[in-house]
Amino acid sequence: MLAAPRELSYIPQPVVSGKQSPRSGLSNRRRESRARQKLLLLGLVLMGVVIGLSLTFLAMQVLIKGYKIDSLKRELSTLQRENEQLQLEVARLKAPERVARVATTKLGMVEPKTEQIYYVPEQAGNGKQVQVATTEPSRPAVTGAAPGRQAWWVALAEALHQWLEPARQAGAGV
């Protein structure tokens, strides 16, 4: 049997002194590639850690704000209850029965008698009558003046009052 000559799987290169062989250049590339891969992997891991810490920080901020919101809601409900109690107290203090009781007991006021109550037409002119109570029946403004006649200074005061009344109503925004 005849055998064929064997072929070499590699081609031997002459070794040149001072220069790298192509094979050693290939291993440098592999080392550089592996170093780049390690650096890239390290960068990805660091980025993952930073993102994880950022997400944790944000979650903690949301949790803290949630606690603040709950605290403010509790304070709001407390203030609303307190406001309702104060409104009930105001209504109780404004009750006509209580006002009448305080007026008679603490302030010494008395209920007017029916002969002391006079009805005066309202100034707005809408036909309503206003109840006015006095301690004495009304008397003429000036004593000694003839019936139907007033002293000159009373007439002057009434004229001045009538003249100034529209200006007061306009100033009050009526």
C-alpha positions in Angstrom: 0.0 0.0 0.0 1.0 3.3 -0.9 0.8 6.1 1.5 0.4 9.7 0.7 2.7 12.2 2.2 1.2 13.9 5.3 0.3 17.5 5.0 1.2 19.9 7.8 -1.7 21.5 9.5 0.3 24.6 10.1 2.9 26.5 8.2 6.0 27.0 10.2 7.2 30.6 10.1 10.7 31.6 10.4 11.5 33.1 13.7 12.8 36.6 13.4 14.7 37.9 16.3 13.3 41.2 17.9 9.9 40.8 16.3 6.8 39.1 17.6 5.5 36.1 15.7 2.0 36.3 14.3 0.9 33.8 16.9 2.0 36.0 19.8 0.1 38.9 18.2 -3.0 36.8 18.2 -2.7 36.1 21.9 -2.3 39.8 22.6 -5.6 40.4 20.8 -7.3 37.7 22.9 -5.9 39.3 26.1 -7.1 42.7 25.0 -10.5 41.3 24.1 -10.8 39.5 27.4 -9.8 42.7 29.3 -12.4 44.6 27.4 -15.0 42.0 28.2 -14.1 42.1 31.9 -14.2 45.9 31.8 -17.6 45.9 30.1 -18.9 43.3 32.6 -17.6 45.4 35.5 -19.3 48.5 34.0 -22.5 46.6 33.7 -22.4 45.4 37.2 -21.6 48.9 38.5 -24.5 50.3 36.5 -26.8 47.6 37.9 -25.7 48.5 41.4 -26.2 52.2 40.8 -29.7 51.6 39.3 -30.6 49.3 42.2 -29.5 51.9 44.7 -31.4 54.6 42.8 -34.6 52.5 42.8 -34.2 51.8 46.5 -33.7 55.5 47.2 -36.8 56.4 45.2 -38.9 53.7 46.9 -37.8 55.0 50.3 -38.8 58.5 49.3 -42.3 57.3 48.2 -42.6 55.5 51.5 -41.7 58.6 53.5 -44.1 60.7 51.5 -46.8 58.1 52.1 -46.3 58.3 55.9 -46.5 62.1 55.7 -49.7 61.9 53.7 -51.2 59.5 56.3 -50.2 61.9 59.1 -51.7 64.9 57.3 -54.9 62.9 56.7 -55.2 62.1 60.4 -54.5 65.7 61.3 -57.2 66.8 58.8 -59.8 64.5 60.2 -59.0 65.7 63.7 -59.3 69.3 62.6 -62.6 68.6 60.9 -64.0 67.0 64.0 -62.8 70.0 66.1 -64.4 72.4 63.5 -67.7 70.5 63.7 -67.6 70.8 67.5 -66.9 74.5 67.3 -69.7 75.0 64.9 -72.1 73.2 67.3 -70.8 75.4 70.1 -71.4 78.6 68.0 -75.0 77.4 67.2 -75.6 76.7 70.9 -74.3 80.1 71.9 -76.4 81.9 69.2 -79.6 80.2 70.3 -82.3 82.8 70.9 -83.3 81.2 74.3 -79.7 81.4 75.5 -79.3 85.0 74.3 -82.5 86.0 76.1 -81.4 84.2 79.3 -77.9 85.9 79.2 -79.5 89.3 78.5 -81.9 89.0 81.4 -79.6 87.4 84.0 -76.1 88.8 83.3 -76.9 92.1 81.6 -80.0 93.0 83.6 -82.3 93.6 80.6 -86.0 93.1 80.9 -88.7 92.1 78.4 -90.6 95.1 77.1 -94.3 95.4 78.0 -96.8 95.4 75.1 -97.5 99.1 75.6 -93.8 99.9 75.1 -93.6 98.3 71.7 -94.1 100.5 68.6 -94.1 99.5 65.0 -92.2 101.8 62.6 -92.2 101.4 58.8 -88.9 100.3 57.4 -86.9 102.9 55.5 -86.4 100.6 52.5 -90.1 101.2 51.6 -91.0 97.6 51.0 -94.0 97.8 53.3 -92.6 95.9 56.2 -92.8 97.1 59.7 -90.0 97.1 62.2 -90.7 96.4 65.9 -89.2 99.0 68.2 -89.3 98.8 72.0 -88.9 101.9 74.2 -88.9 102.3 78.0 -91.1 105.3 77.7 -93.8 106.4 75.3 -92.5 108.7 72.6 -92.7 112.4 73.4 -92.3 115.4 71.2 -88.6 116.3 70.6 -88.8 119.8 72.0 -90.9 120.7 75.0 -92.4 124.2 75.0 -92.7 124.3 71.2 -96.1 124.8 69.7 -97.8 121.6 68.5 -96.8 120.9 65.0 -93.8 123.3 65.2 -90.3 122.3 66.0 -87.3 124.3 67.2 -85.2 125.6 64.4 -82.2 123.5 65.4 -84.3 120.3 65.3 -85.5 121.1 61.8 -81.9 121.8 60.7 -80.8 118.5 62.2 -83.5 116.6 60.3 -82.8 118.4 57.1 -79.1 117.6 57.4 -79.9 114.0 58.2 -82.1 113.6 55.1 -79.5 115.3 53.0 -76.6 113.0 54.2 -78.6 109.7 54.2 -78.2 109.0 50.4 -74.4 109.6 50.7 -74.2 107.1 53.6 -76.1 104.4 51.7 -73.9 104.9 48.7 -70.8 104.7 50.9 -72.1 101.5 52.5 -72.6 99.9 49.1 -76.4 99.6 49.6 
